[in-house]
Amino acid sequence: MPDAGFSSAWLAAPIAVPLLAAIGVALLSARLRAGVCALGAVGTAVASFVVLARVAAAGPLRHNLGGWGAPLGIDLFADGLSVLMLAMTAVLGCAISLYASGYFEHARERQSFWPIWFLLWTGLNALFLTADLFNFYVTLELIGISAVALVAMEGGPVALSAAVRYLFMAMLGSLAYMGGVALVYAQTGALDLALLEGRLGEGPLGQAALALLIVGLLAKTALFPLHLWLPPAHSSAPAPVSAALSALVVKASFYILLRTSFGAFSDNALAAVGPILGILGGLAVLWGSLQALTQDRLKLMIAYSTVAQVGYLFLLFPVAMPGAGDAAWQSKAWIAGIFHALSHAAAKGAMFMAAGAILHAVGRDDKNSLRGLGERMPVSVSALAVAGISIMALPPSGGFIAKWMLLVAAVRTGQWWWAPLMIGGGLLAAGYVFRMVKFAFYATPAHAPPLHAVPRRLEYTALVLALIALGLGLASVFPIAVAAIGAPFPENWFTEAL
Amino acid sequence: MPIFDSMLPLLVLMTSLVTAAVIFALGEERAKARTFFNLLGALAKLALVGFMLWGVFHERVFETRWRFMPQLDFVLRADSMTILFSTLSAGLWLLTTIYAIGYLEGSPNRRRFFGYFSLCVTATMGVSLAGNLITFFVFYELLTLTTYPLVVHRGTDKAIKAGSMYLRYTLGGSAAMLAGMLWLYVLVGPFDFAETGALSALDPRLHWQLIAIFVLLIGGLGVKAALIPLHRWLPEAMVAPAPVSALLHAVAVVKAGAFGIVRVVYDVYGIEFSRDLGVLPGLAAIAALTILYGSIRALTQDDFKRRLAFSTVSQVSYITLGVSLFGPIASIGGLVHLVHQGIMKITMFFAAGNVAEALGAHKVSELDGVGRRMPGTMAAFSVAALGMIGVPPLAGFISKWYLGWGAAAAGQYWALGVLAASSLLNAAYFLPILYRAWFKPQRKPWPHEHLRRGRFEISPWLLLPPVATAVLVVLAGLLAGHPFSPLGWVRIIAGREYLAP
């Protein structure tokens, strides 16, 4: 593991740049804001991709901030999984920034959005570059608080009650997680994942710690049955915020669980937890999809779709856990889950953005308001439909690749019963997407009220993200190769596969 | 492989994909530019496919391949089966584009229509060029998604309902197909389509699984191929504009299903291995039932397009029947019908569209005397209808001749009965149309006549395509002995697919 100061110091850049942007945008005058925001977004993305390039070239990196090593100091750590998450956040972050620059009309909204948004980005990048249970907690709190603030931004009664619910759940989640971390420290005296390797979950105390950790993280990821806060929060927030929450924020707590379970959990603990997570994930797929099928508002439908899609992420645990089959197929399931996170981010971001543009233009987003929009807002409707392809996991799309790999891994490890669930879930997704999109294909009603003008960048940003979700279905080999760098599996099929 | 040869299949797709992108980028009002790019794309594709045909005839290999996920390649390859289907689609795309330009003149949403039209052809070309099952599946699904906006193009309640039904059937079918593909992949790993099949080496104890997979795959493909009881979406989808119906029935959707069945039987399982597995009789029985059922339903349809739709249900199953009666001669009959049914049925839909467009007549009972009013259109229709019935020397006769011969050669005499019954039924539902058109005087005024001043009965954009395809129907029959006729090409395929021809 190379630890040459200069190259690994790059790891701090994806955290420092958005933090500086947040401070800058809060302090500087409104005239300079656009410039600072653009610079901050592009700068963060560049920093993230530099880290990706370094890890792709040189393997996992570790950097001690201030020169203190673990267990005392703060270590930054990046392997393939972290840089993929960084890159995902960079792409979505730029898209959201571009979108937001056209979305907010009032100065007050702009004033509160930008600093908090950059703080959220800072938190996300910091979380993805951490490999230490306590620092996970800190970054998770930063993310949680800024996300709640963004949801509450609009200030109406709906937004506030959703924000309070979200805050409540986030706090409970943090509390449980923190309790778990305290127990881990009491038992092992270590918090760094590398030091904890394979030691989490031994003995009654360890099991209690694990239970707390997991419940806290599940609450934040909104896995069924702890998902109730998600639909109101994600659907009532302003569109760029909804996109950030569904595409990125739920992935943060999932990332922690993925990191800790493969690596820090003991094999027995993981084998015990894996099936439970899988069953909850399966229930989430069914429940979220069925709920999405009954929604009459576009944004609520998309939010319930997130509940379902989060469920797919957790199907990787029973397939990839130790003892599930030979390592080649375990690692394939693990990769499939990561790839699903990536393509879901692009697709779901696109959907919320398109829905935001529609809401902006029509003034409402119930399904009847979509009538005739295929003619009047073709770009947004296309974005919605194209992103829908990835959500339904039809080829060619990133969603399809993820699902196919997970399906193959599940059947190969003898757990064929996940296959009907996943295939059926795809059909349900097709049902809820087309149930909305079909309204756009109606002829425009005779007395349709005129549309409010929508800045073009709103519509095109959504379309570009949707096309990225589609493109991941044709170019999956590079991201998969990156994910394999430092993957927690002894023998990899990646090398022979690529 | 020279770089051009490895890029050619991709280029064939690009001609229509780029056309679609350009059309979407052009504004709704730029009708002239749109027409130009549409025709440019169609001609370029036809030229490339023609070159490919020549190359494959000389055993040149055209293959585009890249890794699109670990252990699985995305393969576009031109083999003799590809050429059969892609020549048909490229040729008929050009004619349908011409027709659609005339048909939709002045109507709203033409940008969307032509954009998806081009995407749909891209998907069809992909179906024909796919070199393995997963690539096939990618384009097969893409075809579903790109035809949906065409089916619901009118934007009425009825159209949206039909579209939803279409999606329920096709996406349900794709779920079955995905399950079958997954099972097959887990069982034998990745493999490409191969002449004479790819599975015969498998351990005989696993053969029951292969049979189950066959059922899943055919179940998925049977939806688009409109095998009973999976055919119900097809008559409903008739709400689409005439050029879309023409495309759906002759080139794209129904054919993709039939072509998929052909691929599965010949190039996944292998025709001889399919027989050894014992899956062919079941398929033949379903095909035979579909042939009879579609014809019987067509008898009672007064709606012109619905009658044609049930006729499609029946006729497309000739392909499946020919495939499932084991033997090279029956295979020739089935495969050649892929082309023959295409050119005959598209002629009929063009004609039905013309009658509806010029006279507002949508029902068979409104066609009295239409032959005198629109002689060119109805002459084309009559040629195609006679071909469907199987009158020599037209294209349909060649198909039926080989099917019947093949059935007899394979000892499956019951199939002769099916063919005879079907031909009688074909006559029973097509001849009344011809009789009304040519021999009955016009009794009532036309329901909704568009008067036009011009030299022809209707705009040349609408008249030329059916006349051209009717000429093809005649030529495909008359010149069947030529090596580049559909029949000649299919004989080449049959030679390559059977181990001992």
Interface residues (C-beta under 8 A of the other chain):
Chain A: K332 G372 G374 E375 P378 I389 L394 P395 P396 I401 W404 M405 L407 V408 V411 R412 A419 P420 I423 G424 G426 L427 A430 F434 K438 F441 Y442 A443 T444 G473 L474 A475 S476 V477 I480 W493 F494 A497 L498
Chain B: R67 F68 M69 P70 Q71 F74 P108 N109 R111 R112 I134 F137 V138 E141 L142 L145 P149 V152 H153 R154 G155 T156 A159 I160 G163 S164 L167 L171 G172 S174 A175 L178 A179 L182 W183 Y185 V186
